[in-house]
Amino acid sequence: MNQLLVPLLVVTAATLGAGVLFLLLLLAAAGTQPAQRRAWKAWLHRLFCRVFFDCFGRGPGVGHSKG
């Protein structure tokens, strides 16, 4: 029984912790000024562009000629 209980408790704690963190981030975002929200949005956009390489024309064909 303990072999199933420990992973279940770990997953439950991680899920609840992530939910609490998400709600705290939403509350923090709701209390910010519009200019600060736009700055955060631009920063997140740059971060996701760097991670997924979808911006600035760097798609799946990186380093290949289009001919």
Secondary structure, DSSP 8 states (H G I E B T S, - for coil): -HHHHHHHHHHHHHHHHHHHHHHHHHHHHHTS-HHHHHHHHHHHHHHHHHHH--STT-STTTT----
